[in-house]
Structures are given as C-alpha cells and as structure tokens.
C-alpha cells in the first residue's frame, strides 16, 4: 500500500494534466462562442444587472478563451487558473446561485461552476505539472 501511495504521490502530473485538459475543453469553446455571439452575451449580462455589460461580457469571454488556451498548453497555469476562478466566482454570485433549481448547498454543488472552482483552485496551488510548458521553461 505504501509503495502505491508513493507512486501516486510521484505522479501528480497526471491529474494536473487531466485537470488542465478538462478545463481547457470547457473554457476554450465557451470563450470562442461567447466572442462570436457577444450581443447575446451582453444582453444576458444586462439581464443580470452587471455593470458595463458589454465590457464585462468581452472581458469574461476573452478571459475564458485565453486562459483556456494557456491551460491547454500549461503555460502560466497558475495565473490562468486564478483568472478563471475569478470569472467563475462572478458567474456563481451573479447568475448561478439565483437559479430556480438551487435550493441549498446540496443542489448548489450539482452545478458545474463550483466544481470548476475546486479544480482551478487546485491548479493554482499545484501548477501545470511535468507535462506543461511551465515545467519546460523552469528547467
């Protein structure tokens, strides 16, 4: 058992890589589609009473796209993940927490966004792992 745990501890780059790929797979398409449908994203932000809806829609979608690409590459992983934690935090506070199906912590945790925050926060603390451009640059 100890040898298995030791091996797992030496190979944390695997979940880091999988986490980066999963988050990139979520945020690159979201950012891309948001930038290509900015009027609808702006209208949605207006409906949520977010100030400067166009600027914030543009900033959030650009952050999703750029940070998603950075996560895919493992370049500036901690910074990209931190930026996406902020985007997800704002999304949770302005939109997701007020959804009709959210009645408490149990239904809140079924939303994707809190789970993204957990994965992204882990990447902020751990970094991109061995299979990243960050690791190559640090050598």
C-alpha positions, 0 to 999 in steps of 0.5 A: 500500500505504501509503495502505491501511495508513493507512486501516486504521490510521484505522479501528480502530473497526471491529474494536473494534466487531466485537470488542465485538459478538462478545463481547457475543453470547457473554457476554450469553446465557451470563450470562442462562442461567447466572442462570436455571439457577444450581443447575446452575451451582453444582453444576458449580462444586462439581464443580470444587472452587471455593470458595463455589460458589454465590457464585462461580457468581452472581458469574461469571454476573452478571459475564458478563451485565453486562459483556456488556451494557456491551460491547454498548453500549461503555460502560466497555469497558475495565473490562468487558473486564478483568472478563471476562478475569478470569472467563475466566482462572478458567474456563481454570485451573479447568475448561478446561485439565483437559479430556480433549481438551487435550493441549498448547498446540496443542489448548489454543488450539482452545478458545474461552476463550483466544481470548476472552482475546486479544480482551478483552485487546485491548479493554482496551488499545484501548477501545470505539472511535468507535462506543461510548458511551465515545467519546460521553461523552469528547467 
